[in-house]
Amino acid sequence: MKKILAIIAATAISCGMLTSCGGSQFVGTWKSVAMESDGKKITKDDETLGSFIDGFLTIEIEKGGEGKISSDGETKDIEWENDGDTITITVDGDDQEATLEDDQLVMDFEGEKLYLEKDE
């Protein structure tokens, strides 16, 4: 019986350690660098719309499942959780998923994509 309890305790501690470290690839500040609509991708370096994309959205993902999202001069608190390469960000009770693809965070808004890169 003591052996079973020891195994359960060790498993619980290990799971707790893994959960608290989970999502570390997402922790940091992410800034918009590109948008894709109707198959056309526009980057922050584009001469006409680049300045709109650069700084359009910033997401600060902090350890512990919290953070902030900023757009158009407005900042809101967020909560987040991850499942592998996918993160779910909750703002004002609304969930938005983003996927980590080639070191970019990709958010899909009804077929239009927003690409964010981690600020170094």
C-alpha positions as CSV (number, residue, x, y, z in Angstrom):
1,M,0.0,0.0,0.0
2,K,2.8,2.4,0.9
3,K,4.5,1.6,-2.5
4,I,1.3,2.5,-4.4
5,L,0.9,5.8,-2.5
6,A,4.5,6.6,-3.2
7,I,4.0,6.0,-6.9
8,I,0.8,8.1,-6.9
9,A,2.5,10.9,-5.1
10,A,5.5,10.9,-7.4
11,T,3.2,10.9,-10.4
12,A,1.2,13.8,-9.1
13,I,4.4,15.8,-8.4
14,S,5.7,15.1,-11.8
15,C,2.5,16.1,-13.5
16,G,2.4,19.3,-11.5
17,M,5.9,20.2,-12.5
18,L,5.2,19.5,-16.2
19,T,2.0,21.5,-16.1
20,S,3.7,24.5,-14.6
21,C,6.3,24.4,-17.2
22,G,3.9,23.7,-20.1
23,G,3.6,26.4,-22.7
24,S,7.0,27.9,-22.1
25,Q,7.5,28.2,-25.9
26,F,4.6,30.7,-25.9
27,V,5.8,32.9,-23.0
28,G,7.0,36.3,-24.2
29,T,5.8,39.3,-26.2
30,W,4.4,38.6,-29.7
31,K,3.9,41.3,-32.3
32,S,2.0,41.2,-35.6
33,V,4.2,40.9,-38.7
34,A,1.8,39.8,-41.4
35,M,-1.8,39.3,-42.5
36,E,-3.2,37.0,-45.1
37,S,-6.6,37.5,-46.7
38,D,-8.0,35.9,-49.9
39,G,-4.7,34.1,-50.4
40,K,-2.7,37.3,-50.4
41,K,-0.1,37.8,-47.6
42,I,0.9,41.3,-46.6
43,T,3.9,41.8,-44.3
44,K,5.0,44.6,-42.1
45,D,7.6,45.5,-44.7
46,D,4.9,46.2,-47.4
47,E,5.1,49.8,-48.7
48,T,1.4,50.5,-48.5
49,L,-0.1,48.5,-45.5
50,G,3.1,47.5,-43.7
51,S,2.8,50.3,-41.1
52,F,-0.8,49.1,-40.2
53,I,0.4,45.5,-39.7
54,D,3.5,46.5,-37.7
55,G,2.1,47.2,-34.3
56,F,-1.5,46.2,-35.1
57,L,-1.5,43.6,-32.3
58,T,0.7,42.8,-29.4
59,I,0.2,39.8,-27.1
60,E,2.2,39.5,-23.9
61,I,2.0,35.9,-22.6
62,E,3.2,35.5,-19.1
63,K,3.9,32.5,-17.0
64,G,1.0,31.2,-15.0
65,G,-1.6,31.5,-17.7
66,E,-2.1,35.2,-17.8
67,G,-1.0,38.2,-19.9
68,K,-2.2,41.2,-21.9
69,I,-3.3,41.9,-25.4
70,S,-3.0,45.4,-27.0
71,S,-4.4,46.7,-30.2
72,D,-5.3,50.2,-31.4
73,G,-4.2,51.8,-28.1
74,E,-6.4,49.5,-26.0
75,T,-5.0,46.9,-23.6
76,K,-6.9,44.0,-22.1
77,D,-6.0,41.2,-19.7
78,I,-6.0,37.7,-21.0
79,E,-5.9,34.2,-19.8
80,W,-4.3,31.4,-21.8
81,E,-3.7,27.7,-21.8
82,N,-1.9,25.5,-24.3
83,D,-2.2,22.0,-25.8
84,G,1.0,21.2,-27.6
85,D,1.6,23.7,-30.4
86,T,-1.8,25.3,-29.9
87,I,-2.7,28.0,-27.4
88,T,-6.1,29.2,-26.5
89,I,-6.3,32.9,-25.5
90,T,-9.3,34.1,-23.6
91,V,-10.3,37.8,-23.7
92,D,-13.5,39.1,-22.1
93,G,-14.8,35.5,-22.1
94,D,-14.1,34.9,-25.8
95,D,-11.7,32.2,-26.9
96,Q,-9.2,32.5,-29.8
97,E,-6.9,29.7,-30.8
98,A,-3.4,30.3,-32.2
99,T,-1.0,27.7,-33.5
100,L,2.8,27.8,-33.4
101,E,4.1,27.4,-37.0
102,D,7.7,28.0,-38.0
103,D,8.4,30.1,-34.9
104,Q,5.3,32.3,-35.6
105,L,2.0,32.4,-33.8
106,V,-0.8,32.1,-36.4
107,M,-4.3,33.2,-35.5
108,D,-7.2,32.4,-37.9
109,F,-10.1,34.8,-37.9
110,E,-12.8,33.3,-40.2
111,G,-10.3,32.5,-43.0
112,E,-8.1,35.6,-42.5
113,K,-4.8,34.9,-40.8
114,L,-2.7,37.0,-38.6
115,Y,1.0,36.1,-38.0
116,L,2.9,37.2,-34.9
117,E,6.6,36.8,-34.1
118,K,8.2,36.7,-30.7
119,D,9.9,40.0,-29.8
120,E,13.5,39.3,-28.9
